[in-house]
Amino acid sequence: MPAESRMPPPIAGRPAPRSAPAALAVDHVTLRYATAAGIVTAVEDVSFTIGTGERLALLGPSGCGKSTLLRAVGGFLKPASGEIRLGGLPVKGPGPDRMVVFQEFDQLLPWRTVAGNIAFALRRARGLSRAEAHAVALDWAGRVGLAKFADAYPHTLSGGMKQRVAIARAFAVQPAILLMDEPFAALDALSRRRMQDELLGLCEETGATCLFVTHAIDEALHVGTRVLVLSPHPGRIAAEYEVSEATRRGTAPFGLLEAEIQARLFAGPRGADEGGSDHEDDHV
């Protein structure tokens, strides 16, 4: 009997009611990649939608295919079966309608300043003039607390500051959906909490639609309006939870839901969450 069938049904396991149209639809998607040992299935028969303005946190143990799935949504990996649609149109490859923020600090162009990195994306994705792009870049640098560092180069910035630039660049382009692959995983605990709050504030201010990959339950519940839990490898949907306004960090409902999800994640086969980072599955 599969491990999932032995798990108790989640208390909040029903999908959140959604009146907004689906910005993203993942329809029976299976993802595979080749290794020296043969073909590996990373994600199997996964379906979900994200409504406009929603923040879906994709949560699961290491190696369950979370990052692989995000890269497929980004257009960097073609599904072995199933379809991914953005705004009703099939995803055929990468595009400026999806902006990705990775956990690595080296995602900025080292030869461009803070403002230059943001402006470069604006000119390429939105076709702004040099002056327009620079003005918007300065505005977004200020929004993420880097107004005084607009002319600084990446090598002079801390890890948290580099992530702020990457996030500002992603928001500035105004994509249909933001794709965030554990963007705060490499930060210290205090910086991570601060960045989570800042991201949440920007999302609520702009109404951004977001797919956020994480292996941290606390982060998923704090950032997401919904949480989708994947089973151990190969990743399948194990449960879905709605996070209401009353279920926020520091509240009793938050603690109860966190404990329930933790119990579900650790209810699988022993050691199923071992085996290294999710990024080991991403041969794209």
C-alpha positions as CSV (number, residue, x, y, z in Angstrom):
1,M,0.0,0.0,0.0
2,P,1.5,3.4,-0.9
3,A,2.6,5.6,2.0
4,E,0.2,8.3,1.1
5,S,-2.8,6.0,1.7
6,R,-1.8,5.3,5.2
7,M,-1.7,8.9,6.1
8,P,-4.7,10.5,8.0
9,P,-6.7,13.0,5.8
10,P,-5.5,16.6,6.3
11,I,-7.7,18.9,8.4
12,A,-7.4,21.7,5.9
13,G,-6.7,19.5,2.9
14,R,-9.4,20.8,0.6
15,P,-8.4,23.3,-2.1
16,A,-9.1,26.9,-1.3
17,P,-12.1,28.4,-3.0
18,R,-11.0,30.4,-6.0
19,S,-13.0,33.0,-7.8
20,A,-10.1,34.5,-9.8
21,P,-9.3,32.9,-13.1
22,A,-6.4,30.5,-13.2
23,A,-3.1,32.3,-14.0
24,L,-1.3,28.9,-14.2
25,A,-2.6,25.4,-14.8
26,V,-0.5,22.3,-14.4
27,D,-2.4,19.4,-15.9
28,H,-1.4,15.8,-15.2
29,V,2.3,16.6,-15.6
30,T,5.0,14.0,-15.3
31,L,8.6,15.1,-15.5
32,R,11.6,12.8,-16.2
33,Y,15.3,13.2,-16.9
34,A,18.1,11.0,-18.0
35,T,21.0,9.9,-15.7
36,A,23.8,7.4,-16.2
37,A,21.7,4.8,-14.5
38,G,18.7,5.4,-16.7
39,I,15.5,7.5,-16.9
40,V,14.4,8.9,-13.5
41,T,10.8,10.2,-12.9
42,A,11.0,13.3,-10.7
43,V,7.3,14.3,-10.7
44,E,4.4,12.0,-11.5
45,D,0.9,13.0,-12.6
46,V,0.7,16.4,-10.8
47,S,-2.2,18.7,-11.4
48,F,-3.0,22.1,-9.8
49,T,-4.0,25.6,-10.6
50,I,-2.9,29.0,-9.3
51,G,-5.4,31.9,-9.4
52,T,-4.4,35.4,-10.2
53,G,-3.0,37.0,-7.1
54,E,-2.5,33.7,-5.3
55,R,0.8,32.6,-3.7
56,L,1.1,28.9,-3.9
57,A,3.9,27.4,-1.7
58,L,5.2,24.1,-3.0
59,L,6.4,22.1,-0.1
60,G,8.0,18.7,0.2
61,P,11.1,16.7,1.3
62,S,14.4,17.0,-0.5
63,G,14.4,15.2,-3.8
64,C,10.7,15.2,-4.3
65,G,10.9,17.3,-7.5
66,K,9.8,20.7,-6.3
67,S,12.5,22.6,-8.1
68,T,12.2,20.4,-11.2
69,L,8.5,21.3,-11.3
70,L,9.2,25.0,-11.0
71,R,11.8,24.8,-13.8
72,A,9.2,23.1,-16.0
73,V,6.8,26.0,-15.3
74,G,9.6,28.3,-16.2
75,G,9.8,26.6,-19.6
76,F,13.3,25.1,-19.0
77,L,12.1,21.5,-19.0
78,K,9.5,19.9,-21.2
79,P,7.0,17.5,-19.5
80,A,7.1,13.8,-20.4
81,S,3.4,13.9,-20.3
82,G,0.7,16.4,-19.4
83,E,0.6,20.2,-20.1
84,I,1.5,23.4,-18.4
85,R,-0.6,26.5,-19.4
86,L,0.0,30.1,-18.5
87,G,-3.0,32.4,-19.1
88,G,-4.6,29.6,-21.0
89,L,-1.7,29.2,-23.4
90,P,0.7,26.2,-23.4
91,V,4.2,26.9,-22.0
92,K,6.6,26.2,-24.8
93,G,9.8,27.7,-23.3
94,P,11.2,30.5,-21.1
95,G,9.7,34.0,-21.4
96,P,9.5,37.3,-19.6
97,D,6.0,36.4,-18.4
98,R,7.8,34.2,-15.8
99,M,10.6,35.6,-13.7
100,V,12.6,33.2,-11.6
101,V,14.5,34.0,-8.3
102,F,16.9,31.3,-7.4
103,Q,18.6,30.7,-4.0
104,E,22.1,31.2,-5.4
105,F,23.7,34.6,-4.9
106,D,25.4,34.7,-8.3
107,Q,22.2,35.3,-10.4
108,L,23.1,39.0,-10.9
109,L,25.2,40.3,-13.8
110,P,28.5,41.1,-12.0
111,W,29.5,43.9,-14.4
112,R,26.3,45.8,-13.8
113,T,25.2,47.9,-10.8
114,V,22.2,47.3,-8.7
115,A,20.2,49.7,-10.8
116,G,21.8,48.4,-13.9
117,N,20.8,44.8,-13.2
118,I,17.1,45.8,-12.8
119,A,17.2,48.2,-15.8
120,F,18.7,45.5,-18.0
121,A,15.8,43.2,-17.4
122,L,13.3,46.0,-17.9
123,R,14.8,46.9,-21.3
124,R,14.8,43.3,-22.4
125,A,11.4,42.3,-21.1
126,R,9.3,45.4,-21.3
127,G,11.1,47.3,-24.1
128,L,11.6,50.5,-22.0
129,S,14.0,53.2,-23.1
130,R,17.3,53.6,-21.2
131,A,15.9,56.6,-19.2
132,E,12.6,54.9,-18.4
133,A,14.3,51.7,-17.3
134,H,16.7,53.6,-15.1
135,A,13.9,55.5,-13.4
136,V,11.9,52.3,-12.7
137,A,15.0,50.6,-11.5
138,L,15.8,53.3,-9.0
139,D,12.2,53.1,-7.7
140,W,12.4,49.4,-7.2
141,A,15.9,49.6,-5.6
142,G,14.3,52.0,-3.1
143,R,11.3,49.7,-2.5
144,V,13.7,46.9,-1.4
145,G,15.8,49.2,0.8
146,L,18.7,49.6,-1.6
147,A,18.3,53.2,-2.7
148,K,21.7,54.1,-1.3
149,F,23.3,51.1,-3.1
150,A,21.8,51.7,-6.6
151,D,25.3,52.3,-8.0
152,A,27.0,49.4,-6.1
153,Y,28.2,46.3,-7.9
154,P,27.1,42.8,-6.8
155,H,30.6,41.8,-5.4
156,T,30.2,44.6,-2.8
157,L,26.8,43.4,-1.5
158,S,25.9,40.9,1.2
159,G,23.9,37.8,0.3
160,G,20.7,39.3,1.5
161,M,21.2,42.5,-0.5
162,K,21.8,40.4,-3.6
163,Q,18.6,38.6,-3.1
164,R,16.8,42.0,-2.7
165,V,18.1,43.0,-6.1
166,A,17.0,39.7,-7.7
167,I,13.5,40.2,-6.2
168,A,13.3,43.8,-7.2
169,R,14.3,42.9,-10.8
170,A,11.6,40.2,-10.9
171,F,8.8,42.4,-9.6
172,A,9.9,45.3,-11.8
173,V,9.3,43.3,-15.0
174,Q,5.7,42.7,-13.9
175,P,5.5,39.1,-15.0
176,A,2.3,37.0,-15.1
177,I,3.8,34.9,-12.3
178,L,6.9,35.0,-10.0
179,L,8.8,31.7,-9.7
180,M,10.8,31.5,-6.5
181,D,13.1,28.5,-5.9
182,E,14.0,28.6,-2.2
183,P,15.2,32.2,-2.5
184,F,16.2,32.6,1.1
185,A,17.6,29.1,1.8
186,A,21.3,30.4,1.9
187,L,20.6,33.3,4.3
188,D,21.0,33.3,8.0
189,A,17.9,32.8,10.1
190,L,17.3,36.5,10.9
191,S,17.9,37.6,7.4
192,R,15.6,34.9,6.1
193,R,12.7,36.0,8.4
194,R,13.2,39.6,7.4
195,M,13.2,38.7,3.7
196,Q,10.1,36.6,4.0
197,D,8.2,39.6,5.5
198,E,9.5,41.9,2.9
199,L,8.5,39.5,0.1
200,L,5.0,39.1,1.6
201,G,4.6,42.9,1.8
202,L,5.6,43.3,-1.9
203,C,3.2,40.6,-3.0
204,E,0.3,42.1,-1.0
205,E,1.2,45.6,-2.3
206,T,1.4,44.5,-6.0
207,G,-1.1,41.6,-6.1
208,A,1.6,39.4,-7.6
209,T,1.0,35.8,-8.4
210,C,3.7,33.5,-7.1
211,L,4.8,29.9,-7.1
212,F,7.2,29.6,-4.1
213,V,9.3,26.4,-3.6
214,T,10.5,25.6,-0.1
215,H,11.3,22.7,2.2
216,A,10.5,24.8,5.3
217,I,7.0,24.4,6.7
218,D,7.1,27.6,8.6
219,E,8.1,29.5,5.5
220,A,5.5,27.9,3.3
221,L,2.7,28.8,5.8
222,H,4.0,32.4,6.2
223,V,4.5,33.2,2.6
224,G,1.7,31.2,0.9
225,T,-2.0,31.7,0.6
226,R,-2.1,27.9,-0.2
227,V,0.3,25.1,0.5
228,L,0.7,22.1,-1.8
229,V,2.5,19.2,-0.2
230,L,4.4,16.7,-2.4
231,S,5.2,13.2,-1.5
232,P,8.7,11.8,-1.5
233,H,10.3,10.9,-4.8
234,P,8.7,10.7,-7.3
235,G,6.7,13.8,-6.3
236,R,2.9,13.4,-6.3
237,I,0.4,15.7,-4.6
238,A,-0.1,14.4,-1.0
239,A,-2.2,17.2,0.4
240,E,-3.3,20.8,-0.1
241,Y,-3.9,23.4,2.6
242,E,-5.5,26.8,2.6
243,V,-3.8,29.5,4.7
244,S,-6.4,32.0,5.9
245,E,-5.7,35.5,7.3
246,A,-6.3,34.0,10.8
247,T,-3.6,31.4,10.2
248,R,-0.5,33.5,10.4
249,R,2.9,33.1,12.1
250,G,2.6,33.3,15.9
251,T,-1.1,32.2,16.1
252,A,-2.4,29.0,17.5
253,P,-3.9,27.9,14.1
254,F,-0.5,28.4,12.5
255,G,1.1,26.1,15.1
256,L,-1.5,23.4,14.7
257,L,-1.3,23.5,10.9
258,E,2.5,23.4,11.0
259,A,2.4,20.4,13.3
260,E,-0.1,18.6,11.1
261,I,2.0,19.1,7.9
262,Q,5.1,18.0,9.7
263,A,3.4,14.8,10.8
264,R,2.3,14.2,7.2
265,L,5.8,14.8,5.8
266,F,7.4,12.4,8.3
267,A,4.7,9.7,7.9
268,G,6.3,8.3,4.8
269,P,9.0,5.6,4.5
270,R,11.9,6.1,6.9
271,G,14.6,8.2,5.3
272,A,12.4,9.3,2.5
273,D,13.4,12.9,3.1
274,E,17.1,12.1,2.9
275,G,19.2,12.2,-0.2
276,G,20.4,15.7,-0.6
277,S,19.0,18.9,-2.1
278,D,16.1,19.1,-4.5
279,H,18.6,20.6,-7.0
280,E,20.2,17.2,-7.4
281,D,17.1,16.3,-9.5
282,D,17.4,19.3,-11.8
283,H,19.3,18.3,-14.9
284,V,18.0,21.2,-17.0
